[in-house]
């Protein structure tokens, strides 16, 4: 029942639900207290609304955002509380006193102060916003000043509103005690603080505190581009939840032959970008992007098919390649949009065959097999469980944009899978790692995810007090405590290293100071490896786990697991690199033969029905290699899906980059020879308009 209420209220936890309930009850109680009147009841109810409001804002609650949409935003709620205090004074018979007039006048003046304070804060943010956001790009020549202290601008409107507390408290105390001076003092403190908060913002409007104009910033970026001369670009645009699609390519870009550059389109995604030494330029404006000088770029790589790709696909001097963000049998892997690229790079032969079967216009000669460089961190199977009991990873994909039952096992089979794993005759450890998009479209999927999470955590709690595991728990207690302390230390250091500038710097200041430091990058990489090791040591090898968020990474879970259950997605193709047993659920009930015919990646899998009764075959395979009937099939399928082990994927990838770069050079040289000294860009009608001479010589239809 509570989980249903949480889902309906669109809050993230029981504490948020409680705060929402208190706020919902608090305001009617404040009104009732004002009408009765009862001063102390009013004070208690008002305090509850203050605290509940503050907590929900701290949590970034969805409910707070919805209240803004229905004209019940934070300013209205504060004004309502102030008006009810005025009503309370009137009901207490104080309407003809100077305290009443002081309260009314004070609240009106304070409300008037919010306009200039809000305008100043907004203007400062606008003048601190650059047309680009960068990482590892030297913009010192642009002279970007330090940002205002974070405390001044972060949630400044909310902070300004809370300055009414001295006035509210002072007036209530004065009404209760008859000492009007306390009320006058409270109102004066509120007004003084409001004026002071507004005044301290004014100096940040001075010219030397502003970010230079768009023209100066773009000129600085152009200067850097001319000096750096990038040759390979990873271009990415996507939603706030899609950062993983670009993050998976960062290590590959760091190892690429040439001078790599990452171009992004959404400001919010830059904050979610993992640490990298590759230069990053985020250009939200399409016109700004199209005006950048990318003439040195020879190869552009695209991890996603999105509409904004057109802003760089139009550049003829580079070759355009779709590399995707995974390798699977989903329809997204054979999107007809892919035919706009010069080439499509797939991991192995399977990707080539998918396009041939789909017949969406991608020619076979435009497909290049380059392996999957991202899979290098995945360790190969040793043939036996790494711990005394096997670990099985359940990593379902999300529900997709339609209601096809084959999209995910979560809806029809998820609870059966987890229940059978948790109740297996021979005990196993379960790691549940759902797709980050789970539940964003289908609330039933979110509800199932929450139930599975509860199941795994309840089973973990039962196992923690089960006498069978007491000796192991006692033996590893000190090591786990040490690992947890190490986790905290590493996390604190990573947070410190992840801040490119001083604490409180905004994105403009970070663009100025976020230059790649090789020593810092090396330390971050080392600490991330240590964090992953400490994470798994911090819990027992018998303890069930729910893993959400970006850490531990999916591949780290692969390395910890002895087998996996998943769906038709790139997760399966990637897991095949480990050589470990796996199972895939036929949620669409196609039947094993048809399911394998339609989906290449499941040809060496244990096929599960929605009841998951076939799980015993997977559990036998992970427990004992002699029970694994599909080991040879997995080895053959691995080569078909992911390409040969030699040469390595990064070698194949770099060879493809070099070959295509040479092809772009030859093309550009040929075009330049054909058109003489004219710039290629001059042929683009979107960039040029006819000059006067050409207009005079061209007949005009009348």
C-alpha positions as CSV (number, residue, x, y, z in Angstrom):
1,X,0.0,0.0,0.0
2,X,2.8,2.4,0.9
3,X,4.6,1.6,-2.4
4,X,1.4,2.3,-4.3
5,X,1.1,5.7,-2.5
6,X,4.8,6.5,-3.3
7,X,4.1,5.7,-7.0
8,X,0.9,7.7,-7.2
9,X,2.5,10.7,-5.4
10,X,5.6,10.4,-7.7
11,X,8.0,10.6,-4.7
12,X,11.2,8.6,-4.4
13,X,11.0,7.2,-0.8
14,X,8.9,6.8,2.3
15,X,10.5,9.9,3.9
16,X,9.5,12.0,0.8
17,X,6.0,10.6,1.0
18,X,5.8,11.5,4.7
19,X,7.1,15.0,4.0
20,X,4.5,15.4,1.2
21,X,1.7,14.3,3.6
22,X,2.8,16.6,6.3
23,X,2.9,19.5,3.9
24,X,-0.5,18.6,2.5
25,X,-1.9,18.5,6.0
26,X,0.1,21.4,7.4
27,X,-1.4,24.2,5.3
28,X,-5.0,23.4,6.1
29,X,-4.0,23.2,9.8
30,X,-2.4,26.6,9.5
31,X,-5.6,28.0,8.1
32,X,-7.7,26.3,10.8
33,X,-5.4,27.7,13.5
34,X,-5.8,31.2,12.1
35,X,-9.6,31.0,12.1
36,X,-10.1,29.4,15.5
37,X,-7.7,31.3,16.5
38,X,-5.0,29.4,18.3
39,X,-1.5,30.9,18.2
40,X,0.4,27.9,19.4
41,X,-1.3,25.5,17.0
42,X,-0.6,28.0,14.2
43,X,3.1,28.2,15.1
44,X,3.4,24.3,15.2
45,X,1.6,23.8,11.9
46,X,3.6,26.6,10.2
47,X,6.9,25.0,11.5
48,X,5.8,21.7,10.0
49,X,5.1,23.3,6.6
50,X,8.5,25.1,6.6
51,X,10.3,21.8,7.4
52,X,8.4,19.7,4.9
53,X,8.8,22.2,2.1
54,X,12.6,22.5,2.8
55,X,13.0,18.7,2.8
56,X,11.1,18.2,-0.4
57,X,13.2,20.9,-2.1
58,X,16.4,19.3,-0.8
59,X,15.4,16.0,-2.4
60,X,14.4,17.7,-5.6
61,X,11.0,16.0,-5.3
62,X,8.8,15.6,-8.4
63,X,5.8,16.7,-6.3
64,X,7.4,20.2,-5.8
65,X,7.7,20.6,-9.5
66,X,4.1,19.6,-10.1
67,X,2.9,22.2,-7.5
68,X,4.7,24.9,-9.5
69,X,2.7,23.8,-12.6
70,X,-0.7,24.3,-10.8
71,X,0.1,27.7,-9.4
72,X,0.9,26.5,-6.0
73,X,4.7,27.1,-6.2
74,X,7.0,28.1,-3.4
75,X,6.4,31.9,-3.5
76,X,2.6,31.3,-3.3
77,X,3.0,29.0,-0.4
78,X,5.1,31.5,1.5
79,X,2.7,34.3,0.7
80,X,-0.2,32.1,1.9
81,X,1.5,31.5,5.2
82,X,2.1,35.3,5.7
83,X,-1.5,36.1,4.8
84,X,-2.8,33.5,7.3
85,X,-0.6,35.1,10.0
86,X,-2.3,38.5,9.2
87,X,-5.7,36.7,9.5
88,X,-4.6,35.3,12.8
89,X,-3.7,38.7,14.1
90,X,-7.1,40.0,13.0
91,X,-9.0,37.1,14.7
92,X,-6.9,37.7,17.9
93,X,-8.3,41.2,18.0
94,X,-5.1,42.9,17.0
95,X,-6.3,44.4,13.7
96,X,-6.2,48.0,15.1
97,X,-2.7,47.7,16.6
98,X,0.6,48.9,15.3
99,X,1.8,45.3,15.3
100,X,-0.8,44.5,12.7
101,X,0.2,47.4,10.5
102,X,3.9,46.7,10.9
103,X,3.3,43.0,9.9
104,X,1.3,43.9,6.8
105,X,3.7,46.6,5.7
106,X,6.7,44.4,6.3
107,X,5.4,41.5,4.3
108,X,4.4,43.8,1.4
109,X,7.8,45.4,1.3
110,X,9.5,42.0,1.6
111,X,7.4,40.6,-1.2
112,X,8.4,43.6,-3.3
113,X,12.1,43.0,-2.6
114,X,11.8,39.5,-4.2
115,X,11.4,41.0,-7.7
116,X,14.8,42.9,-7.8
117,X,16.6,40.0,-6.0
118,X,15.2,37.5,-8.5
119,X,15.9,39.7,-11.4
120,X,19.5,40.3,-10.3
121,X,20.1,36.5,-9.8
122,X,18.7,35.7,-13.2
123,X,20.7,38.4,-14.9
124,X,23.9,37.2,-13.3
125,X,23.3,33.7,-14.4
126,X,22.5,34.8,-18.0
127,X,25.7,36.9,-18.1
128,X,27.7,33.9,-16.7
129,X,26.3,31.6,-19.4
130,X,28.6,30.9,-22.4
131,X,27.5,29.6,-25.8
132,X,29.7,26.6,-25.2
133,X,30.7,24.4,-22.2
134,X,34.2,22.8,-22.4
135,X,36.4,20.3,-20.7
136,X,40.1,19.9,-21.4
137,X,40.1,22.9,-23.7
138,X,42.5,25.8,-23.0
139,X,40.2,28.9,-22.7
140,X,42.5,31.0,-20.5
141,X,42.8,33.6,-23.3
142,X,39.0,34.3,-23.0
143,X,39.5,35.8,-19.5
144,X,36.6,34.1,-17.8
145,X,36.3,35.6,-14.2
146,X,35.6,33.5,-11.1
147,X,31.9,32.6,-10.5
148,X,30.0,34.2,-7.6
149,X,30.0,32.1,-4.5
150,X,27.7,29.2,-4.9
151,X,25.8,30.1,-1.8
152,X,24.6,33.3,-3.4
153,X,23.0,31.9,-6.6
154,X,22.2,28.3,-5.8
155,X,18.4,28.1,-5.1
156,X,18.6,31.9,-4.4
157,X,14.8,32.3,-4.7
158,X,14.2,29.7,-2.0
159,X,16.8,31.3,0.3
160,X,15.2,34.8,-0.2
161,X,11.8,33.5,0.7
162,X,13.1,31.8,3.9
163,X,14.3,35.2,5.1
164,X,10.6,35.8,6.3
165,X,11.3,33.5,9.3
166,X,12.5,36.3,11.6
167,X,9.3,38.3,10.8
168,X,7.0,35.4,11.2
169,X,8.5,34.3,14.5
170,X,8.8,37.8,15.8
171,X,5.2,38.7,15.1
172,X,3.9,35.4,16.6
173,X,5.9,35.9,19.7
174,X,4.7,39.5,20.0
175,X,1.1,38.4,19.6
176,X,1.5,35.8,22.3
177,X,3.3,37.9,24.8
178,X,2.1,41.4,24.0
179,X,5.6,42.6,23.6
180,X,5.3,44.4,20.3
181,X,8.9,45.3,20.1
182,X,9.8,41.7,19.3
183,X,7.5,41.8,16.3
184,X,8.9,45.1,15.1
185,X,12.5,43.7,15.5
186,X,11.6,40.5,13.6
187,X,10.1,42.5,10.7
188,X,13.1,44.8,10.6
189,X,15.5,41.8,10.6
190,X,13.7,40.2,7.7
191,X,13.7,43.5,5.6
192,X,17.4,44.1,6.4
193,X,18.4,40.6,5.4
194,X,16.3,40.9,2.2
195,X,17.9,44.3,1.3
196,X,21.4,42.9,2.2
197,X,20.9,39.7,0.0
198,X,19.8,41.9,-2.9
199,X,22.7,44.4,-2.4
200,X,25.4,41.7,-2.3
201,X,24.4,40.6,-5.8
202,X,24.9,44.0,-7.4
203,X,28.8,43.9,-7.7
204,X,28.6,40.7,-9.8
205,X,27.0,42.7,-12.6
206,X,30.2,44.7,-13.1
207,X,31.9,44.2,-16.4
208,X,35.0,42.6,-14.9
209,X,32.7,40.0,-13.2
210,X,30.9,39.0,-16.4
211,X,31.7,36.3,-18.9
212,X,32.9,37.7,-22.2
213,X,30.2,37.9,-24.9
214,X,29.4,35.0,-27.2
215,X,31.6,36.3,-30.0
216,X,34.7,36.5,-27.8
217,X,34.1,33.0,-26.4
218,X,33.5,31.4,-29.8
219,X,36.7,33.2,-31.1
220,X,38.6,31.6,-28.2
221,X,37.2,28.2,-29.1
222,X,38.1,28.7,-32.8
223,X,41.7,29.7,-31.8
224,X,42.0,26.5,-29.8
225,X,40.6,24.4,-32.7
226,X,43.1,25.9,-35.1
227,X,45.9,25.0,-32.7
228,X,44.7,21.5,-31.8
229,X,43.5,20.5,-35.3
230,X,41.2,17.6,-34.2
231,X,41.0,14.7,-36.6
232,X,38.4,12.4,-35.1
233,X,35.2,13.6,-33.5
234,X,32.8,11.7,-31.3
235,X,29.4,13.5,-31.7
236,X,26.7,13.0,-29.2
237,X,23.2,14.3,-28.4
238,X,20.6,12.7,-26.2
239,X,18.3,12.9,-23.1
240,X,19.5,13.4,-19.5
241,X,19.4,9.6,-19.0
242,X,21.5,8.8,-22.0
243,X,25.0,9.8,-20.7
244,X,26.0,6.1,-20.6
245,X,25.9,6.0,-24.4
246,X,28.8,8.4,-24.6
247,X,30.6,7.3,-21.5
248,X,31.1,3.8,-22.9
249,X,33.2,5.3,-25.7
250,X,35.5,7.5,-23.6
251,X,38.3,5.0,-23.1
252,X,38.2,4.1,-26.8
253,X,38.5,7.8,-27.7
254,X,41.5,8.1,-25.4
255,X,43.3,5.3,-27.3
256,X,42.4,6.4,-30.8
257,X,44.9,7.2,-33.4
258,X,44.9,10.9,-34.2
259,X,43.7,14.0,-32.2
260,X,40.3,13.1,-30.7
261,X,37.5,15.6,-29.8
262,X,34.1,15.0,-28.2
263,X,31.3,17.3,-29.4
264,X,28.1,17.3,-27.3
265,X,24.8,19.3,-27.6
266,X,23.2,19.3,-24.2
267,X,24.6,21.3,-21.2
268,X,23.1,18.9,-18.6
269,X,25.0,15.9,-20.1
270,X,28.4,17.5,-19.6
271,X,28.0,17.1,-15.8
272,X,27.2,13.4,-16.3
273,X,30.2,12.8,-18.4
274,X,32.8,10.5,-16.8
275,X,36.3,11.7,-16.2
276,X,38.3,11.8,-19.5
277,X,41.4,13.3,-20.9
278,X,39.8,13.9,-24.3
279,X,38.8,17.5,-25.1
280,X,35.1,18.1,-24.9
281,X,33.1,20.9,-26.5
282,X,29.4,21.2,-25.7
283,X,27.7,23.5,-28.3
284,X,23.9,23.7,-27.6
285,X,23.2,26.2,-30.4
286,X,23.0,24.6,-33.9
287,X,24.1,27.8,-35.6
288,X,27.2,28.1,-33.3
289,X,28.1,24.5,-34.1
290,X,27.7,24.9,-37.9
291,X,30.0,28.0,-37.7
292,X,32.8,26.1,-35.9
293,X,35.9,25.4,-38.0
294,X,36.0,21.6,-38.1
295,X,37.9,21.5,-41.4
296,X,40.7,19.4,-39.9
297,X,38.3,16.6,-38.8
298,X,38.3,13.6,-41.1
299,X,36.1,11.1,-39.2
300,X,33.0,11.8,-37.2
301,X,31.6,9.0,-35.0
302,X,28.0,8.8,-33.9
303,X,26.9,6.6,-30.9
304,X,23.2,7.4,-31.4
305,X,20.7,8.1,-34.1
306,X,19.2,11.5,-33.2
307,X,17.8,14.5,-35.1
308,X,20.6,16.8,-34.1
309,X,23.1,14.7,-36.0
310,X,22.1,16.6,-39.1
311,X,24.1,19.7,-37.8
312,X,27.4,17.9,-38.4
313,X,26.3,15.3,-41.0
314,X,26.1,18.2,-43.4
315,X,29.8,18.8,-43.3
316,X,31.3,17.2,-46.5
317,X,35.0,17.3,-45.6
318,X,34.7,14.5,-43.0
319,X,33.5,10.9,-43.3
320,X,30.5,10.0,-41.0
321,X,30.3,6.7,-39.2
322,X,27.6,5.2,-37.0
323,X,29.2,3.2,-34.2
324,X,26.1,2.8,-31.9
325,X,26.0,2.3,-28.2
326,X,25.6,-1.5,-28.1
327,X,25.3,-4.6,-30.2
328,X,22.0,-6.4,-30.0
329,X,19.2,-8.0,-32.1
330,X,16.8,-5.1,-31.2
331,X,15.4,-3.1,-34.1
332,X,17.5,-0.1,-33.0
333,X,20.5,-1.9,-34.3
334,X,19.2,-1.9,-37.8
335,X,17.6,1.6,-37.9
336,X,17.0,2.8,-41.5
337,X,18.4,6.1,-40.5
338,X,21.8,4.4,-40.5
339,X,22.0,4.7,-44.3
340,X,22.8,8.4,-44.1
341,X,26.3,7.6,-42.8
342,X,29.3,6.9,-45.0
343,X,29.9,3.7,-43.0
344,X,28.4,1.6,-40.3
345,X,30.8,-0.1,-37.9
346,X,29.7,-3.3,-36.2
347,X,31.4,-5.6,-33.7
348,X,31.4,-8.8,-35.8
349,X,29.8,-10.6,-38.7
350,X,26.5,-10.7,-36.9
351,X,26.0,-7.0,-37.2
352,X,26.6,-7.2,-41.0
353,X,24.1,-10.0,-41.3
354,X,21.5,-8.1,-39.4
355,X,21.5,-5.3,-41.9
356,X,21.4,-7.7,-44.8
357,X,18.3,-9.4,-43.3
358,X,16.6,-6.1,-42.4
359,X,17.1,-4.7,-45.9
360,X,16.9,-1.1,-44.7
361,X,19.2,0.4,-47.3
362,X,22.6,0.0,-45.7
363,X,24.9,-1.5,-48.3
364,X,27.1,-4.4,-47.4
365,X,30.3,-2.6,-48.6
366,X,29.6,0.2,-46.2
367,X,29.7,-2.1,-43.2
368,X,33.0,-2.5,-41.4
369,X,33.7,-5.1,-38.6
370,X,35.8,-3.4,-35.9
371,X,35.1,-5.5,-32.7
372,X,34.0,-3.9,-29.5
373,X,36.9,-2.0,-27.8
374,X,34.8,-1.3,-24.8
375,X,34.8,-5.0,-23.8
376,X,38.5,-5.1,-22.8
377,X,37.7,-4.8,-19.1
378,X,35.6,-8.0,-19.2
379,X,37.5,-11.0,-17.8
380,X,37.2,-14.4,-19.3
381,X,35.5,-17.3,-17.5
382,X,37.7,-19.6,-15.5
383,X,35.2,-22.4,-15.7
384,X,34.3,-22.5,-12.0
385,X,32.6,-20.1,-9.6
386,X,35.0,-17.5,-8.1
387,X,33.4,-17.9,-4.7
388,X,32.1,-21.0,-2.7
389,X,28.6,-20.4,-4.1
390,X,27.8,-19.1,-7.7
391,X,26.7,-15.5,-8.3
392,X,24.0,-14.9,-10.9
393,X,23.4,-11.5,-12.3
394,X,19.9,-10.5,-13.4
395,X,20.2,-7.5,-15.7
396,X,16.9,-6.9,-17.5
397,X,16.6,-4.2,-20.1
398,X,13.9,-1.5,-20.0
399,X,10.4,-1.6,-21.4
400,X,11.1,0.3,-24.6
401,X,8.9,2.8,-26.3
402,X,6.1,0.4,-27.3
403,X,4.2,-2.4,-25.5
404,X,5.9,-5.3,-27.2
405,X,6.1,-8.0,-24.5
406,X,9.4,-9.1,-25.9
407,X,11.1,-5.9,-25.0
408,X,11.8,-6.9,-21.4
409,X,11.5,-9.9,-19.1
410,X,10.8,-7.6,-16.2
411,X,7.0,-7.3,-16.7
412,X,6.0,-10.9,-17.3
413,X,9.0,-13.0,-15.9
414,X,11.1,-10.7,-13.7
415,X,9.6,-11.7,-10.3
416,X,9.5,-15.4,-11.3
417,X,13.2,-15.3,-12.3
418,X,14.3,-13.6,-9.0
419,X,12.1,-15.8,-6.9
420,X,13.5,-19.0,-8.4
421,X,17.0,-17.7,-8.0
422,X,16.4,-16.8,-4.4
423,X,14.7,-20.1,-3.6
424,X,17.2,-22.3,-5.6
425,X,17.9,-25.7,-3.9
426,X,21.6,-25.1,-4.1
427,X,22.1,-21.5,-2.9
428,X,23.3,-18.8,-5.2
429,X,24.0,-15.1,-4.7
430,X,21.8,-12.7,-6.7
431,X,22.9,-9.4,-8.1
432,X,20.0,-7.3,-9.5
433,X,21.1,-4.5,-11.9
434,X,18.2,-3.0,-13.9
435,X,18.5,-0.8,-16.9
436,X,18.7,3.0,-16.0
437,X,15.6,3.7,-18.1
438,X,13.4,1.2,-16.2
439,X,10.0,2.7,-15.5
440,X,10.4,6.0,-17.4
441,X,7.5,5.1,-19.7
442,X,5.6,2.2,-18.2
443,X,4.7,2.6,-14.6
444,X,3.9,-1.1,-14.3
445,X,7.6,-1.8,-15.0
446,X,8.6,0.6,-12.3
447,X,6.2,-1.2,-9.9
448,X,7.7,-4.6,-10.8
449,X,11.2,-3.2,-10.3
450,X,10.3,-1.9,-6.9
451,X,8.8,-5.3,-5.9
452,X,12.0,-7.2,-7.2
453,X,14.2,-4.7,-5.2
454,X,12.1,-5.4,-2.1
455,X,12.4,-9.2,-2.7
456,X,16.2,-9.1,-3.1
457,X,16.7,-6.9,0.0
458,X,14.4,-9.0,2.1
459,X,16.2,-12.1,1.1
460,X,19.5,-10.4,1.9
461,X,18.2,-9.5,5.3
462,X,17.1,-13.1,5.9
463,X,20.5,-14.5,4.8
464,X,22.2,-12.0,7.2
465,X,20.7,-13.7,10.2
466,X,20.7,-17.2,8.8
467,X,23.0,-19.5,11.0
468,X,24.3,-21.1,7.8
469,X,26.2,-18.0,7.0
470,X,27.2,-16.9,10.5
471,X,30.8,-18.4,10.3
472,X,31.5,-16.6,7.0
473,X,30.1,-13.4,8.3
474,X,32.3,-13.6,11.5
475,X,35.4,-14.5,9.5
476,X,35.0,-11.5,7.0
477,X,33.6,-8.9,9.5
478,X,36.9,-7.1,10.0
479,X,37.8,-7.2,6.3
480,X,34.3,-5.8,5.4
481,X,34.6,-3.0,7.9
482,X,38.1,-2.2,6.5
483,X,36.7,-2.2,2.9
484,X,33.8,0.1,3.9
485,X,36.2,2.6,5.4
486,X,38.3,2.4,2.3
487,X,35.2,3.0,0.1
488,X,34.5,6.2,2.0
489,X,38.1,7.4,1.7
490,X,38.2,6.6,-2.0
491,X,34.8,8.2,-2.6
492,X,35.9,11.4,-0.8
493,X,39.1,11.6,-2.8
494,X,37.2,11.0,-6.1
495,X,34.8,13.8,-5.4
496,X,37.7,16.1,-4.7
497,X,39.5,15.1,-7.9
498,X,36.3,15.3,-10.0
499,X,35.9,19.0,-9.3
500,X,37.9,20.8,-12.0
501,X,37.9,24.2,-10.2
502,X,37.3,25.6,-6.7
503,X,34.2,24.6,-4.8
504,X,31.1,26.5,-6.1
505,X,32.5,27.3,-9.6
506,X,29.8,27.4,-12.3
507,X,30.1,25.7,-15.7
508,X,31.8,28.8,-17.2
509,X,34.6,28.8,-14.6
510,X,34.9,25.0,-14.9
511,X,35.4,25.5,-18.7
512,X,38.3,27.7,-18.0
513,X,40.1,25.5,-15.5
514,X,39.2,22.0,-16.5
515,X,42.4,21.2,-18.3
516,X,43.5,17.5,-18.4
517,X,46.1,16.7,-15.8
518,X,47.8,13.4,-16.6
519,X,48.7,12.7,-13.0
520,X,45.2,13.5,-11.9
521,X,43.7,11.3,-14.6
522,X,46.0,8.4,-13.6
523,X,45.0,8.8,-10.0
524,X,41.3,8.8,-10.8
525,X,41.7,5.6,-12.9
526,X,43.6,3.9,-10.1
527,X,41.1,5.0,-7.4
528,X,38.2,3.7,-9.5
529,X,39.8,0.3,-9.8
530,X,40.4,0.3,-6.0
531,X,36.8,1.5,-5.3
532,X,35.5,-1.4,-7.3
533,X,37.6,-3.9,-5.5
534,X,36.7,-2.4,-2.1
535,X,33.0,-2.4,-3.0
536,X,32.8,-6.2,-3.6
537,X,35.0,-6.8,-0.4
538,X,32.6,-4.6,1.6
539,X,29.9,-7.2,1.3
540,X,30.0,-11.0,1.7
541,X,30.2,-13.3,-1.3
542,X,26.9,-14.8,-0.1
543,X,25.0,-11.5,0.2
544,X,22.4,-10.6,-2.4
545,X,22.8,-7.1,-3.9
546,X,20.7,-4.5,-5.7
547,X,23.0,-2.4,-7.9
548,X,21.6,0.8,-9.3
549,X,23.3,4.0,-10.5
550,X,26.6,4.3,-12.4
551,X,28.8,2.4,-9.9
552,X,29.6,-0.4,-9.9
553,X,29.6,-0.5,-13.7
554,X,27.8,-3.2,-15.6
555,X,31.1,-4.8,-16.7
556,X,32.2,-4.9,-13.0
557,X,29.0,-6.9,-12.3
558,X,29.9,-9.2,-15.3
559,X,33.3,-9.9,-13.7
560,X,31.7,-10.6,-10.3
561,X,29.0,-12.9,-11.7
562,X,29.4,-16.6,-12.8
563,X,26.3,-16.4,-15.0
564,X,23.6,-14.0,-16.1
565,X,19.9,-13.7,-17.0
566,X,18.9,-10.9,-19.3
567,X,16.9,-9.9,-22.4
568,X,17.4,-9.1,-26.0
569,X,19.8,-6.2,-25.7
570,X,23.5,-5.3,-26.0
571,X,23.9,-6.5,-22.4
572,X,23.7,-10.1,-23.7
573,X,26.2,-9.5,-26.6
574,X,28.6,-7.9,-24.2
575,X,28.3,-10.6,-21.6
576,X,29.2,-13.2,-24.3
577,X,32.7,-11.7,-24.3
578,X,33.2,-13.3,-20.9
579,X,32.4,-16.8,-22.1
580,X,30.2,-17.5,-19.1
581,X,26.8,-19.2,-19.1
582,X,23.8,-17.0,-19.6
583,X,20.0,-17.2,-20.0
584,X,17.6,-15.1,-22.0
585,X,13.8,-14.9,-21.5
586,X,11.4,-15.4,-24.4
587,X,8.9,-13.0,-22.9
588,X,7.1,-12.7,-26.3
589,X,6.5,-16.5,-26.2
590,X,7.9,-17.1,-29.7
591,X,9.0,-20.6,-28.8
592,X,12.7,-21.6,-28.4
593,X,13.3,-22.5,-32.1
594,X,11.7,-19.2,-33.5
595,X,13.3,-17.2,-30.7
596,X,16.8,-18.4,-31.6
597,X,16.0,-17.9,-35.3
598,X,15.1,-14.3,-34.8
599,X,17.8,-13.4,-32.2
600,X,21.4,-14.2,-32.9
601,X,22.7,-13.5,-29.4
602,X,20.5,-16.2,-27.8
603,X,21.8,-19.2,-29.9
604,X,24.1,-20.2,-27.1
605,X,21.8,-19.3,-24.2
606,X,19.4,-21.2,-21.9
607,X,16.0,-20.0,-23.1
608,X,13.6,-19.2,-20.4
609,X,9.8,-19.1,-20.5
610,X,8.0,-16.5,-18.4
611,X,7.6,-19.0,-15.6
612,X,11.5,-19.3,-15.6
613,X,11.2,-23.0,-14.8
614,X,14.2,-23.7,-17.1
615,X,16.6,-21.8,-14.7
616,X,17.9,-25.1,-13.3
617,X,19.8,-25.6,-16.5
618,X,21.7,-22.3,-16.1
619,X,22.3,-23.0,-12.4
620,X,23.8,-26.4,-13.2
621,X,26.1,-24.8,-15.8
622,X,27.4,-22.1,-13.4
623,X,28.0,-24.6,-10.6
624,X,29.9,-27.2,-12.5
625,X,31.5,-27.0,-15.9
626,X,30.6,-30.6,-16.6
627,X,27.0,-29.5,-16.5
628,X,27.6,-26.8,-19.1
629,X,26.3,-28.1,-22.5
630,X,26.7,-24.9,-24.4
631,X,30.3,-23.9,-23.8
632,X,31.4,-24.7,-27.4
633,X,28.3,-22.9,-28.8
634,X,29.2,-19.8,-26.8
635,X,32.8,-19.8,-28.0
636,X,31.6,-19.9,-31.7
637,X,28.9,-17.3,-31.1
638,X,31.4,-15.0,-29.4
639,X,33.5,-14.9,-32.6
640,X,30.4,-14.4,-34.8
641,X,29.1,-11.5,-32.6
642,X,32.2,-9.8,-31.5
643,X,34.9,-10.7,-34.1
644,X,38.2,-12.4,-33.6
645,X,40.3,-12.0,-30.5
646,X,43.4,-11.2,-32.7
647,X,44.1,-8.5,-33.7
648,X,42.5,-6.7,-30.7
649,X,39.4,-4.6,-31.1
650,X,41.2,-1.4,-30.5
651,X,43.7,-2.3,-33.3
652,X,40.8,-3.0,-35.7
653,X,39.1,0.2,-34.6
654,X,42.2,2.3,-35.2
655,X,42.9,0.7,-38.5
656,X,39.3,1.6,-39.6
657,X,39.9,5.2,-38.5
658,X,43.1,5.5,-40.4
659,X,41.6,4.0,-43.5
660,X,38.6,6.3,-43.5
661,X,40.7,9.3,-42.7
662,X,42.8,8.6,-45.8
663,X,39.6,8.2,-47.8
664,X,38.4,11.6,-46.6
665,X,41.7,13.2,-47.5
666,X,41.6,11.8,-51.0
667,X,38.0,13.0,-51.4
668,X,38.8,16.5,-50.2
669,X,41.9,16.7,-52.4
670,X,39.9,15.6,-55.4
671,X,37.1,18.2,-54.8
672,X,39.7,21.0,-54.3
673,X,41.4,20.1,-57.6
674,X,38.0,20.1,-59.4
675,X,36.8,23.5,-58.0
676,X,40.2,25.3,-58.1
677,X,40.8,27.8,-55.4
678,X,37.2,28.1,-54.3
679,X,36.4,27.0,-50.8
680,X,34.2,23.9,-50.5
681,X,31.9,25.7,-48.1
682,X,31.1,28.3,-50.8
683,X,29.1,25.7,-52.6
684,X,26.7,25.3,-49.7
685,X,23.6,27.4,-50.4
686,X,22.8,27.4,-46.6
687,X,26.0,29.3,-45.9
688,X,26.2,31.7,-48.8
689,X,23.8,34.0,-50.7
690,X,24.4,35.0,-54.4
691,X,26.5,38.1,-54.7
692,X,25.5,41.1,-56.8
693,X,27.4,40.0,-59.9
694,X,25.8,36.6,-60.0
695,X,22.4,38.1,-59.4
696,X,22.9,40.4,-62.4
697,X,24.0,37.5,-64.7
698,X,21.2,35.1,-63.7
699,X,17.9,35.4,-65.4
700,X,15.0,36.2,-63.1
701,X,11.6,34.7,-63.7
702,X,8.9,37.4,-63.8
